[in-house]
């Protein structure tokens, strides 16, 4: 949308993005865009005027339609001006009927089903994942024995994984980095994002400087972030500034997955389902709690040898229990 363009009432006019959602705002009237007062990407205060519309017309006699209905009509090539809605507003069913895709009375029809627009938080995730898919990403996978954490609580286990990753990032600074304007930016502080499935989609709150926290403090901080993420009460500052991401879905993690990068970060650690599996120890076959760990990395920023060395260091930290053992509180 630019100055001089015509606009119809209920047509999507602007898209407003916050830290938690992306919302489309429809035009309240028909007319022509006279002035755009807030440029794309700029910050606007609540209540601030965004657009001036000239030549405003009285749309009262015309049927109204929500933005998603107008988008559906455009997709099907349906002229809304010629529709006679059953109610005060044109619905998706009205558009589908006009396009010949409505289900018959017995529930048949080629296009029967629910149409769910991808917008808001889900739309923002979709755009972020599309950008991430364009990055040349390679994934390296290793097994990890979780016997040292067999008695740990879920948050103690998470703390041990985060601590192991933080120690490994200090030894491999190329992975604690982001790509910005073609440059690799190595970050002094380690700020680890921990992916959480929230009510409206995946969010990645950030654990600040985990190496500076005792294991019990780290477990408590991860618990705070995860519970706030699930409840949708994370503060904006909880979601900013990550330099590396861990996705740990526990029982939902599957045998193996290849997570997309949380761009502009250059690496992501995936922790997958832990289950008893046969392993060889000192020539004997034993049952041990084992999980696959995957590391996806931006091949523009680093090579496989550096990524593999980092992943092996993470596994050593988890398997040894060592200083990162969440049951230690020194």
Buried (B, 14 or more C-beta within 10 A) or exposed (E): BEEEEEBBBBBBBBEEEEEBBBEBEBBEBBBBBBEBEBEEEEEEEEEEEBBEBEEBEEBEEBBBBBBBBBBBBEEBEBEBEEBEBEEEEBBBBBBBBBBEBBBEEEEEBEEEEEEEBEBBBBBBBBEBBEEBEEBEBBBBBEEBBBBBBEEBEEBBBBBBBBBBBBBBBEEBEBBBBBBEEEEBBEBEEBBBBBBBBBEBBBBBBBBBEBBEBBBBEBBBBBBBBBEBBBEEEBEEEBBEEBBBBBBBBEEEBEEBBEBBBBBBBBBBBBBBBBEEBEBEEEEEEEEBBBBBBBBBBBBEBBEEEBBBBBBBBBBBBBBEBBEBBBBBEE
